[in-house]
Amino acid sequence: MPIARIKIISRNVKDAHGIAGQIVEIAKAINIKFKGPVPLPTRRYKVTVRKTPCGDGSHTYERWEMRIHKLIVEIDGSDQALRQVMRIPVPDTVQIEMSLS
């Protein structure tokens, strides 16, 4: 039986864990094997910019940071499970990548 590897990518941790929890609940309800959710390292993008665009005034800076969280869930690739996973409502802040192997 093929294994479906589902990668969940989001800027919001709660949304990512919510989707992963729904996938795990589906796997438990159908009684199939699953692994995860396994957290991958969090990417941090940092940007430092001047507060004054003209360059005059004090030398003050703003620091912005965006964190990208990733989770992996592996489930058996049964048709019933994959159909239910495809029906999960996904928020705009979450991206899902699915691959079968």
N, C-alpha and C positions, 0 to 999 in steps of 0.2 A: 504494500500500500504506500502511495507517495506521502511525503511529509510536506505540509504547507508551512512555510516560514513567513510570519507576518511581522513587518517592521513598522512601528508606530513612531512618528516624528511630530513633535509639537513644541511650541514656545511655552505652553501652559502645562505644568506638571499634572494638575488635577484632571484635565481633559485626557491626557495620555493614559493615566492610570485608570480612568473611568472606562475607556475603550478596551484596555487590556483586561480589566475585570469582567466586562461583558463577554469577551471572547473566552475567558476561562470558564465562566458560568455556562456558556453554550457547550463547551467541551465536557464539563461535568454532567450536564443534563443528558447529553447523547451517550455518555459513558465511553469516551474515547481517550486515548493517551494524549497528554500535553506536557510541555515544558515551559516554564516561565511564569510571569514576565521577567525577563532578564534585563536589567538596566545597563545600557551602554554608557560610556563616558559622556558627560555633558559638555557641549561646545560652548565656549564663551567668546562672544564678539564684543570687543571694547572699542569705543570711539571717544576721543578727547577733542573738544572743540573750544575755541575762544568764545567768551560770552559776548564781547563786542565785535561786530563784524568789521568795523572800520579800522581797528587796531589802536585807537586812542584809548586812554583811560587805564585802569588798573589791569594787571596781567592776571585775570581770573579765568578759570576754565570750568567747563561742565564735562562730566564724565558719564557716558551712557554705556549701558551693557545690555546685551541680548543673549539669553541662554536658550540653547536648542537641546531638548531632552529626547532621548531615543530609547525605545523598549523593543525587545524581540520576544515573540510568543511562537512556539512551534506546536502544531497540532497535526494529528493524522488527517490526511487529505480525503476524507470521505465526502461524497457529493452532498449529503444532508448537512454536514457541518459547514462546508464552504458556502452553501446557499444561505444558511442562517447568518454567517459572518458578513456576507455581502448585503444583508438587509439591515445591519446596524446603522442607525442614524449617526453620521460623523459630523462634528462641528467644523466650522471653517478654519479653526486654528490647528487642526490635526490633519496630517497626511498619512496615508497607509500604503505600504508597498507589500505585495504578496507574491511569493514565488513558490513553485512546486518543484520538488526534487525527488 
